[in-house]
Amino acid sequence: MGSNDSGAATTAGDRLSGLGDAVLGHVLSFLPADEAARAAVLSRRWRHVFAHVHTVALDEPDPHIPDYDGDWSPGYGGPVDRNAGAPSPPFTNAVSAALFRRFHSGGAPAVPLRALRVGFQKFSDLNAGLVDMWLWYAVQQAGDSELHVDLRLGRADAICGRSYSLRPGGGAELPAPAAMDDDESCGQEDEDPASPRSDPAGIVAADPSVDDGDHEEPPPLYRNEYVVPWSLFACAALRSLRIGPCRLDPPAAISLPSLVTLHLTGITGRRSAVQRLVSACPRLADLTLESCDTNFTKLSILDKRIRRLALRCCHGLASIVVASSELRAFEYRGAVPEPSFLTLHGGAHRISSCAIDICDAEATDPPELARLGSFLQLFPSVERLSLTSARLGGCGGAFFPAFPKLRRLELTGMLPEDDDTAAIATVTRILKRTPNLEALTLFFLPEVEEIDESEYQDIDEEELLDGHSLKYDRHALLDVPEVAIPCLRERTKEINFVHYEGGLAQRKLAKFLLRNAPAVGEVCGEFAVGPLWIQTRLMEEIKEWVTNKSANMMFF
């Protein structure tokens, strides 16, 4: 490079730092708050940029995974953790520091706060006062602009404790809902009641003993249960709210004129708490309820223009009435609902996307399957349908209704080794009722293996690392029928296999679909974790089954 070029580069300096503070703050707002703070100390020019960051987002890191030294004996002290390192400061300190930094960055006043997103691993009531302060700060700093609050007070691997399970032999009856044990109710843990906490820093918090016009006796307050402060229910700028698990006891007067999106997880409180909150949001268009208390049994949404509704594992909810003239997307996860569960005022002709997930044990008895078929008939105009159950296609079969407009179908479930004939028959019946299907995805759930505790103790670390669920039997007979299915012959352009393990039933179903789908132009296979040579054999086998050899094939 010549001297003239070098001089020009020096004169130009840092082009990024030449941007205005508002632009730099907007860019840093897309980073987690700790990374944005580190970027703000890169140079003196950036020192006051954090005051222009309009989003504070932090997730509590995963807990430390200990690596114990094996050379120790009981009675001579505990095991030594070789990965211990220096203890980290409390997560709440980082959130408070990020908010404090915005307010005291010097220079111009801080820009209005647009979003506060905080995710705890596990909430403790010792931090309730700090969380109240964060929410109060967010409400005060939002001003007249829009505010988005995402406060996740606990992280869980699953929404509820129910797991998919197949019924051996089939035909077994499910227990009636009233016979379910209390500990099976979604999202509820056995915790000891504790006395209500005091209100910190003069911030008015919801007190379950206060008479707000609802004379119902509130349920007991549990240990480490957060009570949403009343200041949040009077925020005119609040545009979206995601919160939980927590206690919801709103005041008599709720003013949320701008709230469009509401996501409630693990909510407890009075029976009418959710209904009152929903009724007080005139602009509500997106509602998600998951793992809410069994105390909430009814919900009515008749005066809202709801566009998306998701009900996940609210096992106590017995009936919901919705004005569906604007409803576009519906999601449900739970047991097979009763006929009176969902009432759509305005029809379902505009619902284009639907996801149904039947958790818990496999539905096998005909009355239950008939109820499921009637439930699916509520959505005749969907174009995208996701169907999840313990057994792949177990929600469909003889009771699967016709979906003339369906374009994309996803079936999720387990597929046992001995279920090859029944699986092909079930998928065939489903495909014959979807004449315009363009894309089919099969997601194979792994079968649950019950390992005795004594057997687990005998498994060494190397055996655990080498374990996998891939299978390949090159001597297996893969005879499949040739069936004329209109959508496969003419319309279906894409077939996907996810978590493909190579079991006999999976291989037969894959061969049946690919052999009878000459119009397919894209095939995607995602294999389960296992040896590369088995994945390669399965990939070559799938390629051989594809009728259209010019199809685009991808494997992972």
MIKE-673614 format. One line per field, with one value per residue (C-alpha): residue number from 1; residue in one letter; x, y, z. Coordinates in pm, 1 decimal. Layout:
MIKE-673614
num <- [NUM, ...]
residu <- [A, ...]
X <- [X, ...]
Y <- [Y, ...]
Z <- [Z, ...]
END
This chain:
MIKE-673614
num <- [1, 2, 3, 4, 5, 6, 7, 8, 9, 10, 11, 12, 13, 14, 15, 16, 17, 18, 19, 20, 21, 22, 23, 24, 25, 26, 27, 28, 29, 30, 31, 32, 33, 34, 35, 36, 37, 38, 39, 40, 41, 42, 43, 44, 45, 46, 47, 48, 49, 50, 51, 52, 53, 54, 55, 56, 57, 58, 59, 60, 61, 62, 63, 64, 65, 66, 67, 68, 69, 70, 71, 72, 73, 74, 75, 76, 77, 78, 79, 80, 81, 82, 83, 84, 85, 86, 87, 88, 89, 90, 91, 92, 93, 94, 95, 96, 97, 98, 99, 100, 101, 102, 103, 104, 105, 106, 107, 108, 109, 110, 111, 112, 113, 114, 115, 116, 117, 118, 119, 120, 121, 122, 123, 124, 125, 126, 127, 128, 129, 130, 131, 132, 133, 134, 135, 136, 137, 138, 139, 140, 141, 142, 143, 144, 145, 146, 147, 148, 149, 150, 151, 152, 153, 154, 155, 156, 157, 158, 159, 160, 161, 162, 163, 164, 165, 166, 167, 168, 169, 170, 171, 172, 173, 174, 175, 176, 177, 178, 179, 180, 181, 182, 183, 184, 185, 186, 187, 188, 189, 190, 191, 192, 193, 194, 195, 196, 197, 198, 199, 200, 201, 202, 203, 204, 205, 206, 207, 208, 209, 210, 211, 212, 213, 214, 215, 216, 217, 218, 219, 220, 221, 222, 223, 224, 225, 226, 227, 228, 229, 230, 231, 232, 233, 234, 235, 236, 237, 238, 239, 240, 241, 242, 243, 244, 245, 246, 247, 248, 249, 250, 251, 252, 253, 254, 255, 256, 257, 258, 259, 260, 261, 262, 263, 264, 265, 266, 267, 268, 269, 270, 271, 272, 273, 274, 275, 276, 277, 278, 279, 280, 281, 282, 283, 284, 285, 286, 287, 288, 289, 290, 291, 292, 293, 294, 295, 296, 297, 298, 299, 300, 301, 302, 303, 304, 305, 306, 307, 308, 309, 310, 311, 312, 313, 314, 315, 316, 317, 318, 319, 320, 321, 322, 323, 324, 325, 326, 327, 328, 329, 330, 331, 332, 333, 334, 335, 336, 337, 338, 339, 340, 341, 342, 343, 344, 345, 346, 347, 348, 349, 350, 351, 352, 353, 354, 355, 356, 357, 358, 359, 360, 361, 362, 363, 364, 365, 366, 367, 368, 369, 370, 371, 372, 373, 374, 375, 376, 377, 378, 379, 380, 381, 382, 383, 384, 385, 386, 387, 388, 389, 390, 391, 392, 393, 394, 395, 396, 397, 398, 399, 400, 401, 402, 403, 404, 405, 406, 407, 408, 409, 410, 411, 412, 413, 414, 415, 416, 417, 418, 419, 420, 421, 422, 423, 424, 425, 426, 427, 428, 429, 430, 431, 432, 433, 434, 435, 436, 437, 438, 439, 440, 441, 442, 443, 444, 445, 446, 447, 448, 449, 450, 451, 452, 453, 454, 455, 456, 457, 458, 459, 460, 461, 462, 463, 464, 465, 466, 467, 468, 469, 470, 471, 472, 473, 474, 475, 476, 477, 478, 479, 480, 481, 482, 483, 484, 485, 486, 487, 488, 489, 490, 491, 492, 493, 494, 495, 496, 497, 498, 499, 500, 501, 502, 503, 504, 505, 506, 507, 508, 509, 510, 511, 512, 513, 514, 515, 516, 517, 518, 519, 520, 521, 522, 523, 524, 525, 526, 527, 528, 529, 530, 531, 532, 533, 534, 535, 536, 537, 538, 539, 540, 541, 542, 543, 544, 545, 546, 547, 548, 549, 550, 551, 552, 553, 554, 555, 556]
residu <- [M, G, S, N, D, S, G, A, A, T, T, A, G, D, R, L, S, G, L, G, D, A, V, L, G, H, V, L, S, F, L, P, A, D, E, A, A, R, A, A, V, L, S, R, R, W, R, H, V, F, A, H, V, H, T, V, A, L, D, E, P, D, P, H, I, P, D, Y, D, G, D, W, S, P, G, Y, G, G, P, V, D, R, N, A, G, A, P, S, P, P, F, T, N, A, V, S, A, A, L, F, R, R, F, H, S, G, G, A, P, A, V, P, L, R, A, L, R, V, G, F, Q, K, F, S, D, L, N, A, G, L, V, D, M, W, L, W, Y, A, V, Q, Q, A, G, D, S, E, L, H, V, D, L, R, L, G, R, A, D, A, I, C, G, R, S, Y, S, L, R, P, G, G, G, A, E, L, P, A, P, A, A, M, D, D, D, E, S, C, G, Q, E, D, E, D, P, A, S, P, R, S, D, P, A, G, I, V, A, A, D, P, S, V, D, D, G, D, H, E, E, P, P, P, L, Y, R, N, E, Y, V, V, P, W, S, L, F, A, C, A, A, L, R, S, L, R, I, G, P, C, R, L, D, P, P, A, A, I, S, L, P, S, L, V, T, L, H, L, T, G, I, T, G, R, R, S, A, V, Q, R, L, V, S, A, C, P, R, L, A, D, L, T, L, E, S, C, D, T, N, F, T, K, L, S, I, L, D, K, R, I, R, R, L, A, L, R, C, C, H, G, L, A, S, I, V, V, A, S, S, E, L, R, A, F, E, Y, R, G, A, V, P, E, P, S, F, L, T, L, H, G, G, A, H, R, I, S, S, C, A, I, D, I, C, D, A, E, A, T, D, P, P, E, L, A, R, L, G, S, F, L, Q, L, F, P, S, V, E, R, L, S, L, T, S, A, R, L, G, G, C, G, G, A, F, F, P, A, F, P, K, L, R, R, L, E, L, T, G, M, L, P, E, D, D, D, T, A, A, I, A, T, V, T, R, I, L, K, R, T, P, N, L, E, A, L, T, L, F, F, L, P, E, V, E, E, I, D, E, S, E, Y, Q, D, I, D, E, E, E, L, L, D, G, H, S, L, K, Y, D, R, H, A, L, L, D, V, P, E, V, A, I, P, C, L, R, E, R, T, K, E, I, N, F, V, H, Y, E, G, G, L, A, Q, R, K, L, A, K, F, L, L, R, N, A, P, A, V, G, E, V, C, G, E, F, A, V, G, P, L, W, I, Q, T, R, L, M, E, E, I, K, E, W, V, T, N, K, S, A, N, M, M, F, F]
X <- [0.0, 135.5, 178.6, -124.3, -349.2, -221.8, -288.1, -642.0, -713.6, -581.4, -793.7, -1105.8, -1061.0, -1324.7, -1626.2, -1851.2, -1774.5, -1866.6, -2232.2, -2456.5, -2519.7, -2881.1, -2776.3, -2504.8, -2746.8, -3002.2, -2739.7, -2629.5, -2993.0, -2992.4, -2721.7, -2763.2, -2710.6, -2376.7, -2233.3, -2369.6, -2201.1, -1867.9, -1900.3, -1970.9, -1625.9, -1431.4, -1334.8, -1401.6, -1630.3, -1859.9, -1853.4, -2197.9, -2361.1, -2526.6, -2770.1, -2913.3, -2966.9, -3344.3, -3353.4, -3218.4, -3210.5, -3039.5, -3081.0, -2939.6, -2662.2, -2695.3, -2576.5, -2221.9, -2166.5, -1929.1, -1642.9, -1559.2, -1220.1, -1261.3, -970.5, -1152.7, -1300.6, -1601.0, -1496.3, -1207.4, -1400.4, -1622.7, -1522.1, -1313.2, -1474.7, -1202.1, -1419.9, -1528.4, -1343.9, -1425.0, -1786.2, -1994.9, -2178.9, -2555.5, -2753.1, -2976.6, -2670.2, -2611.4, -2971.6, -2967.3, -2628.9, -2755.6, -3058.4, -2847.7, -2591.9, -2860.3, -2966.8, -2617.8, -2416.9, -2360.5, -2421.4, -2778.6, -3069.2, -3139.4, -3372.3, -3711.1, -3690.9, -3862.7, -3804.8, -3708.1, -3637.3, -3511.8, -3495.1, -3425.9, -3312.0, -3506.7, -3671.0, -3630.7, -3861.9, -3547.2, -3525.4, -3890.3, -3804.0, -3544.7, -3784.2, -4046.3, -3788.9, -3701.6, -4066.1, -4123.7, -3818.0, -3936.1, -4282.3, -4137.8, -3875.7, -4112.1, -4276.7, -4518.5, -4335.6, -4422.8, -4293.4, -4234.2, -4185.2, -4061.1, -4011.0, -3948.8, -3913.8, -3823.9, -3684.5, -3822.5, -3746.0, -4116.4, -4434.6, -4586.6, -4498.3, -4701.0, -4500.1, -4595.1, -4649.0, -4773.8, -5039.8, -4920.8, -5190.0, -5408.7, -5771.9, -5701.9, -5925.2, -5785.7, -5879.9, -6152.7, -6024.7, -6171.0, -5969.0, -5635.0, -5403.3, -5341.8, -4970.2, -5036.9, -5185.8, -4969.7, -4703.8, -4795.9, -4527.5, -4569.5, -4445.3, -4496.5, -4708.4, -4518.8, -4625.2, -4682.0, -4378.4, -4376.2, -4390.3, -4037.4, -3940.3, -4295.7, -4406.3, -4764.2, -4775.9, -5080.7, -5194.5, -5418.7, -5597.7, -5704.5, -6068.5, -6064.7, -6425.6, -6365.4, -6486.9, -6350.4, -6106.3, -5756.8, -5550.1, -5250.0, -4927.4, -4649.9, -4285.5, -4079.9, -4399.2, -4373.4, -4670.3, -4702.6, -4701.4, -5005.7, -4798.0, -4769.9, -5149.6, -5164.8, -4896.3, -5049.1, -4736.0, -4726.2, -4751.8, -4655.9, -4631.0, -4479.6, -4459.9, -4459.5, -4470.6, -4621.2, -4926.0, -5171.9, -5398.0, -5473.7, -5642.1, -6005.3, -5909.1, -5685.5, -5570.9, -5375.3, -5504.2, -5204.0, -5149.4, -5154.7, -4963.0, -5016.1, -4824.7, -4899.4, -4713.7, -4780.2, -5030.7, -5196.3, -5446.8, -5817.9, -6042.5, -6131.8, -5777.9, -5703.2, -6053.7, -6034.3, -5692.5, -5797.6, -6118.2, -5920.8, -5709.0, -5917.3, -5645.8, -5550.8, -5474.7, -5229.3, -5300.4, -5096.8, -5188.4, -4965.4, -4943.8, -5192.8, -5349.9, -5634.2, -5829.0, -5891.1, -6174.1, -6352.1, -6254.5, -6456.4, -6300.5, -6595.9, -6510.8, -6157.9, -6018.0, -5798.9, -5568.3, -5367.0, -5468.6, -5246.5, -5362.1, -5083.6, -5129.4, -5403.3, -5553.5, -5809.9, -5960.8, -6300.2, -6447.9, -6337.1, -6552.4, -6373.1, -6478.1, -6306.3, -6383.7, -6019.2, -5855.8, -5571.9, -5371.2, -5474.0, -5255.9, -5363.3, -5168.7, -5338.9, -5565.5, -5834.7, -6085.3, -6452.7, -6703.3, -6791.0, -6429.2, -6399.8, -6674.8, -6590.6, -6824.5, -6780.1, -6671.0, -6323.0, -6305.2, -6010.3, -5795.2, -5508.0, -5260.9, -5337.6, -5118.2, -5270.9, -5056.8, -5218.4, -4983.3, -4984.4, -5087.0, -5190.2, -5556.8, -5689.1, -6057.3, -6305.5, -6509.6, -6194.7, -6071.3, -6417.2, -6396.9, -6057.8, -6196.5, -6480.8, -6227.9, -6024.8, -6343.8, -6358.6, -6074.4, -6176.6, -5997.4, -5645.8, -5353.1, -5087.3, -5153.3, -4921.6, -5045.4, -4853.6, -4939.7, -4769.4, -4797.7, -4723.4, -5056.8, -5238.3, -5455.5, -5568.1, -5679.5, -6047.4, -6156.9, -5933.1, -6157.7, -6110.8, -5890.3, -5938.8, -5719.9, -5433.5, -5092.8, -4843.7, -4883.8, -4653.5, -4707.0, -4510.4, -4499.4, -4329.9, -4327.0, -4261.2, -4082.3, -4392.4, -4619.6, -4517.9, -4843.4, -5069.0, -4855.8, -4876.5, -5252.7, -5300.0, -5085.5, -5264.9, -5605.9, -5477.1, -5325.0, -5642.7, -5823.3, -5570.7, -5597.5, -5396.2, -5105.9, -4775.1, -4535.7, -4531.1, -4304.3, -4271.8, -4105.3, -4016.3, -4008.2, -3764.6, -3926.9, -3893.3, -3657.7, -3717.8, -3383.4, -3377.1, -3167.7, -2953.2, -2891.9, -2807.4, -2540.0, -2371.3, -2336.6, -1995.2, -1924.6, -1781.2, -2095.1, -2314.5, -2110.7, -2123.2, -2497.4, -2723.9, -3061.1, -2968.4, -3056.5, -2984.8, -3068.7, -2968.9, -3148.4, -3486.6, -3778.4, -3916.7, -4221.5, -4460.8, -4791.4, -4847.0, -5144.1, -5281.6, -5290.4, -5389.9, -5190.1, -4869.3, -4909.8, -4980.9, -4941.3, -4683.6, -4349.3, -4166.5, -4120.0, -3913.7, -3802.6, -3683.9, -3498.2, -3490.2, -3350.0, -3375.9, -3608.8, -3808.8, -4136.9, -3966.5, -3789.7, -4106.1, -4306.2, -4033.5, -4008.4, -4387.5, -4412.4, -4118.2, -4212.6, -4564.0, -4463.9, -4331.7, -4394.4, -4168.8, -3894.7, -3733.6, -3646.4, -3484.4, -3362.3, -3233.8, -3084.5, -3065.3, -2722.2, -2513.4, -2227.5, -2157.2, -2157.9, -2517.2, -2626.8, -2456.7, -2634.3, -2970.4, -2903.3, -2812.2, -3124.4, -3351.1, -3187.2, -3259.1, -3629.5, -3685.3, -3871.1, -3772.3, -3393.3, -3357.9, -3512.4, -3312.7, -3202.7, -3051.4, -2935.9, -2815.5]
Y <- [0.0, 341.6, 635.2, 813.7, 511.5, 479.8, 845.9, 815.6, 517.2, 704.3, 1007.3, 793.6, 642.2, 405.8, 435.0, 250.0, 497.9, 774.7, 675.9, 864.8, 751.9, 665.3, 436.3, 264.9, 218.7, 65.4, -178.3, -278.0, -334.0, -655.8, -804.3, -949.6, -673.9, -810.2, -820.4, -473.9, -342.8, -495.4, -337.8, 0.9, 6.5, -54.2, 310.6, 651.4, 727.7, 443.9, 525.3, 688.5, 479.6, 242.6, 518.5, 478.8, 102.9, 55.5, -319.3, -495.9, -873.1, -1125.0, -1499.5, -1665.4, -1900.8, -2275.1, -2406.3, -2524.1, -2890.3, -3039.9, -3266.3, -3463.0, -3613.4, -3987.5, -4026.0, -3980.8, -4198.2, -4149.1, -4014.1, -3812.0, -3513.3, -3465.4, -3504.8, -3233.6, -3047.4, -2987.1, -2738.5, -2526.9, -2206.1, -1873.9, -1826.8, -1607.4, -1300.3, -1336.7, -1313.8, -1042.5, -818.6, -828.6, -726.2, -443.8, -324.3, -315.4, -104.0, 120.4, 164.0, 292.9, 553.1, 669.6, 657.9, 1031.0, 1266.0, 1286.4, 1129.0, 762.9, 680.5, 527.5, 159.3, -55.8, -405.6, -584.0, -954.7, -1157.2, -1535.7, -1707.1, -2064.5, -2080.6, -1791.7, -1733.6, -1514.3, -1347.7, -1169.7, -1056.6, -702.3, -665.5, -795.5, -546.4, -269.2, -383.2, -378.0, -40.2, 98.6, -44.5, 109.3, 448.1, 450.3, 340.7, 681.5, 710.6, 454.6, 86.6, -153.8, -528.5, -729.4, -1089.1, -1219.2, -1595.1, -1689.1, -2051.7, -2271.0, -2620.3, -2892.5, -2963.8, -2761.5, -3020.2, -3351.4, -3563.7, -3769.9, -3966.2, -4335.6, -4618.2, -4858.0, -5219.2, -5427.4, -5120.3, -5080.3, -4977.0, -4703.1, -4372.1, -4262.6, -4004.0, -3647.5, -3641.5, -3950.1, -3791.7, -3740.9, -3386.7, -3419.0, -3479.9, -3135.6, -2932.6, -2703.3, -2741.3, -2839.6, -2944.6, -2640.5, -2524.2, -2214.6, -1909.8, -1579.8, -1298.2, -1077.6, -709.0, -440.6, -314.0, 45.9, 170.4, -15.8, -134.3, -513.5, -732.4, -848.6, -1156.0, -1038.9, -705.8, -693.0, -587.5, -667.7, -1040.4, -1204.4, -1546.5, -1680.1, -1674.3, -1993.4, -2006.1, -1836.5, -2086.6, -2058.4, -1886.3, -1776.7, -1431.7, -1195.9, -958.8, -596.5, -383.3, -116.3, -348.0, -358.5, 18.0, 57.4, 229.8, 163.1, -212.7, -377.6, -739.4, -928.8, -1271.3, -1373.3, -1677.7, -1888.0, -1644.7, -1540.6, -1320.9, -1109.3, -791.4, -490.7, -400.9, -141.7, -273.1, -36.5, -201.8, -19.3, -107.3, -473.6, -687.7, -1002.8, -1188.1, -1504.5, -1650.5, -1953.5, -2133.9, -1877.7, -1920.4, -1700.3, -1646.0, -1828.5, -1505.6, -1360.5, -1463.3, -1375.7, -1027.0, -962.7, -1077.7, -873.2, -559.2, -572.2, -417.5, -465.2, -821.4, -1023.7, -1295.1, -1504.2, -1796.6, -1985.4, -2269.7, -2479.5, -2260.8, -2356.2, -2608.0, -2339.4, -2169.3, -2366.7, -2123.8, -1843.4, -1618.7, -1401.5, -1260.2, -889.7, -927.4, -964.0, -1259.7, -1366.5, -1634.5, -1856.3, -2116.8, -2339.9, -2562.5, -2802.3, -2605.5, -2932.4, -2767.4, -2556.7, -2708.6, -2461.1, -2162.8, -1941.3, -1737.7, -1482.3, -1645.6, -1411.4, -1293.6, -1611.2, -1728.3, -1973.1, -2216.2, -2439.4, -2696.5, -2931.0, -3156.4, -3455.4, -3532.7, -3250.1, -3292.6, -3180.4, -2867.9, -2757.4, -2509.6, -2287.8, -2070.8, -1775.0, -1674.2, -2009.0, -2138.2, -2053.6, -1814.2, -2047.2, -2143.1, -2292.2, -2550.5, -2751.8, -3031.2, -3214.4, -3496.0, -3545.6, -3820.1, -4179.1, -4297.0, -4255.6, -4594.6, -4643.3, -4554.8, -4294.9, -4101.3, -4119.0, -4009.2, -3702.6, -3622.5, -3652.5, -3416.3, -3170.8, -3174.9, -3111.9, -2765.9, -2659.7, -2767.4, -2483.3, -2517.8, -2511.1, -2612.4, -2888.5, -3033.2, -3347.1, -3492.5, -3799.1, -4086.7, -4306.8, -4163.1, -4098.9, -4222.7, -3912.9, -3993.7, -4313.0, -4388.6, -4074.0, -3833.7, -3576.5, -3440.6, -3132.8, -3021.1, -2708.6, -2865.4, -2794.7, -2890.4, -3178.1, -3276.0, -3602.0, -3657.4, -3965.1, -4292.5, -4578.4, -4918.5, -5192.2, -5409.0, -5127.7, -5126.2, -5253.9, -5041.6, -4729.0, -4764.0, -4815.2, -4513.5, -4280.8, -4400.6, -4311.5, -3969.6, -3891.5, -3993.0, -3718.1, -3448.7, -3433.2, -3108.8, -3193.1, -3049.2, -3120.5, -3410.5, -3425.8, -3729.5, -3661.6, -3987.9, -3958.0, -4195.4, -4474.0, -4441.7, -4699.1, -4783.2, -4850.4, -4982.8, -4777.1, -5080.2, -5134.0, -4767.9, -4783.0, -5068.9, -4860.5, -4698.3, -4358.1, -4504.0, -4713.4, -4407.5, -4209.3, -4493.8, -4551.3, -4469.0, -4566.2, -4612.5, -4949.1, -5113.4, -5469.8, -5535.5, -5871.6, -5724.1, -5779.9, -5444.5, -5546.3, -5252.5, -5223.2, -5006.8, -4783.7, -4511.8, -4203.7, -3896.7, -3639.8, -3848.5, -3919.0, -3563.2, -3294.3, -3381.3, -3215.4, -3249.8, -3533.8, -3495.7, -3755.4, -3616.6, -3820.2, -4118.6, -4419.9, -4690.0, -4926.0, -5176.6, -4982.4, -4652.5, -4801.4, -4962.5, -4640.7, -4435.4, -4681.8, -4689.8, -4310.1, -4259.5, -4546.0, -4405.3, -4039.6, -3983.6, -3608.9, -3548.7, -3297.6, -3260.6, -3524.1, -3435.7, -3684.4, -3597.9, -3902.5, -3978.2, -3959.7, -4268.8, -4421.1, -4263.3, -4595.5, -4665.4, -4315.0, -4366.1, -4698.4, -4545.7, -4246.4, -4466.6, -4672.2, -4367.2, -4238.0, -4570.0, -4553.0, -4204.8, -4246.0, -3906.0, -3937.7, -3566.3, -3469.8, -3250.4, -3473.0, -3342.8, -3544.4, -3436.9]
Z <- [0.0, -91.3, 145.8, 1.2, 65.6, 422.5, 491.4, 355.9, 579.7, 884.7, 803.8, 763.2, 1110.3, 1254.3, 1023.7, 1270.4, 1546.4, 1306.7, 1336.9, 1573.2, 1930.2, 1852.4, 1564.6, 1771.0, 2060.9, 1827.0, 1695.9, 2048.1, 2147.3, 1943.6, 2169.9, 2519.2, 2772.4, 2897.7, 2544.2, 2469.1, 2785.3, 2681.8, 2337.6, 2496.1, 2661.0, 2339.7, 2312.7, 2466.0, 2174.8, 2281.7, 2653.2, 2664.5, 2392.4, 2642.5, 2736.9, 2384.4, 2418.8, 2422.4, 2500.1, 2808.7, 2755.2, 2982.9, 3041.3, 3350.2, 3232.6, 3272.5, 3608.6, 3641.0, 3548.2, 3806.7, 3705.3, 4015.9, 4073.5, 4116.7, 4361.6, 4690.0, 4959.2, 5189.1, 5526.8, 5383.0, 5255.9, 4953.6, 4588.0, 4428.7, 4141.4, 3884.3, 3690.7, 3985.1, 3899.6, 4064.0, 4181.2, 3952.5, 4084.4, 4128.1, 3805.2, 3951.6, 3989.7, 3614.4, 3535.4, 3789.3, 3660.6, 3300.8, 3396.3, 3618.5, 3339.5, 3100.3, 3349.8, 3448.4, 3126.7, 3126.5, 2837.1, 2706.3, 2900.6, 2836.1, 2547.7, 2637.0, 2723.2, 2460.1, 2593.4, 2913.0, 2864.6, 3161.7, 3195.3, 3527.7, 3568.8, 3894.6, 4076.0, 4450.8, 4655.9, 4792.1, 4454.6, 4447.5, 4553.4, 4278.3, 4012.3, 4131.5, 4092.4, 3738.4, 3633.1, 3797.3, 3617.3, 3283.9, 3324.2, 3419.6, 3144.2, 2868.1, 2852.3, 2562.6, 2345.3, 2325.2, 2591.3, 2565.4, 2887.2, 2881.1, 3235.9, 3252.8, 3619.2, 3566.1, 3294.8, 3240.4, 2985.9, 2937.8, 2977.8, 3209.0, 3368.8, 3128.8, 2883.4, 2574.1, 2634.8, 2415.7, 2537.1, 2502.1, 2340.4, 2288.7, 2383.8, 2743.1, 2873.9, 2988.8, 3341.3, 3366.5, 3420.7, 3769.7, 3859.5, 3774.1, 4068.4, 4179.6, 4115.8, 3744.4, 3697.3, 3463.3, 3598.5, 3967.7, 4215.6, 4575.6, 4761.4, 5114.8, 5167.6, 5287.6, 5429.5, 5177.8, 5128.0, 5206.3, 4939.7, 4857.0, 4793.0, 4819.7, 4505.8, 4536.7, 4487.2, 4458.6, 4800.0, 4786.3, 5099.7, 4946.5, 4842.2, 4476.2, 4404.2, 4361.7, 4682.9, 4598.1, 4855.3, 4697.7, 4697.9, 4932.7, 4832.9, 4768.0, 4852.9, 4580.9, 4404.8, 4251.8, 4278.3, 3982.0, 4106.7, 4039.4, 3862.4, 3559.0, 3516.2, 3463.0, 3195.1, 2893.5, 2684.5, 2741.3, 2398.6, 2479.0, 2806.2, 2864.0, 3228.4, 3451.8, 3650.0, 3897.7, 4099.6, 3910.3, 4132.1, 3934.1, 4095.0, 4038.8, 3775.4, 3494.7, 3219.9, 2936.2, 2626.6, 2406.4, 2493.4, 2178.2, 2279.9, 2608.8, 2705.0, 3049.1, 3187.2, 3514.6, 3638.7, 3977.7, 4157.6, 4181.1, 3938.7, 3757.5, 3735.3, 3375.8, 3255.2, 3407.9, 3257.9, 2911.2, 2925.4, 3013.3, 2693.9, 2412.1, 2146.4, 2236.0, 1921.3, 2032.5, 2343.8, 2479.6, 2796.7, 2907.4, 3220.0, 3403.2, 3735.9, 3727.8, 3913.5, 3577.2, 3416.5, 3181.3, 2946.4, 2717.8, 2445.0, 2254.8, 2235.7, 2091.9, 1741.0, 1827.9, 1544.0, 1726.4, 2018.5, 2188.7, 2475.9, 2607.4, 2895.6, 3070.1, 3189.1, 3414.0, 3135.0, 3058.4, 2810.3, 2605.5, 2384.9, 2116.4, 1857.7, 1561.4, 1274.1, 1272.8, 1406.3, 1181.7, 1395.2, 1669.4, 1887.9, 2144.4, 2370.5, 2622.1, 2655.8, 2398.1, 2463.7, 2537.1, 2268.7, 2467.8, 2512.9, 2223.6, 2083.8, 1782.5, 1727.7, 1367.3, 1229.0, 1151.4, 780.9, 833.3, 1045.3, 815.8, 1066.7, 1334.8, 1572.8, 1784.1, 2039.6, 2241.2, 2533.5, 2796.5, 2713.4, 2369.9, 2279.5, 2172.5, 2259.2, 1979.7, 2175.5, 2254.2, 1895.8, 1776.2, 2003.5, 1857.2, 1504.0, 1594.7, 1738.0, 1416.0, 1216.4, 1373.9, 1141.3, 788.2, 606.9, 748.6, 509.2, 765.0, 1019.4, 1282.9, 1459.2, 1755.7, 1962.7, 2139.9, 1828.7, 1485.1, 1316.8, 1626.7, 1618.5, 1266.1, 1100.0, 1057.9, 1243.4, 1050.4, 873.9, 522.6, 476.8, 115.2, 152.9, 345.9, 189.2, 462.2, 711.0, 997.4, 1185.7, 1507.6, 1728.9, 1811.9, 1562.3, 1723.7, 1531.8, 1501.6, 1382.6, 1014.8, 864.1, 1086.1, 1028.4, 648.2, 667.8, 897.3, 686.5, 373.2, 518.6, 623.0, 282.5, 101.5, 298.2, 199.1, -182.5, -220.1, 10.7, -109.6, 180.2, 428.6, 735.7, 961.7, 1298.2, 1473.2, 1852.3, 2027.3, 2223.5, 2599.1, 2748.2, 3111.0, 3279.7, 3633.5, 3873.4, 3949.2, 3576.1, 3526.5, 3795.8, 3608.0, 3287.8, 3261.2, 3106.5, 2784.8, 2728.4, 2771.2, 2518.4, 2264.3, 2302.5, 2007.7, 1866.1, 1499.5, 1345.3, 1012.0, 914.5, 553.6, 559.8, 660.8, 421.3, 312.4, 112.3, 79.7, -109.0, -413.7, -344.7, -567.8, -344.2, -549.1, -354.0, -366.3, -735.6, -844.6, -578.0, -310.5, -389.8, -57.3, 195.2, 514.5, 770.3, 1105.3, 1369.4, 1137.1, 1326.8, 1061.7, 1245.3, 1041.5, 1063.0, 976.7, 675.6, 542.9, 582.1, 411.8, 122.7, 82.9, 61.5, -174.0, -407.4, -447.1, -491.2, -844.4, -827.1, -526.4, -603.6, -260.8, 1.8, 333.3, 594.2, 940.3, 1111.2, 1480.6, 1638.6, 1571.2, 1370.2, 1034.1, 849.3, 954.2, 853.5, 517.3, 456.4, 543.9, 319.0, 21.6, 80.6, 79.9, -238.9, -405.0, -312.0, -458.3, -786.9, -925.5, -951.8, -1032.0, -697.6, -460.9, -167.7, 156.8, 458.8, 800.7]
END
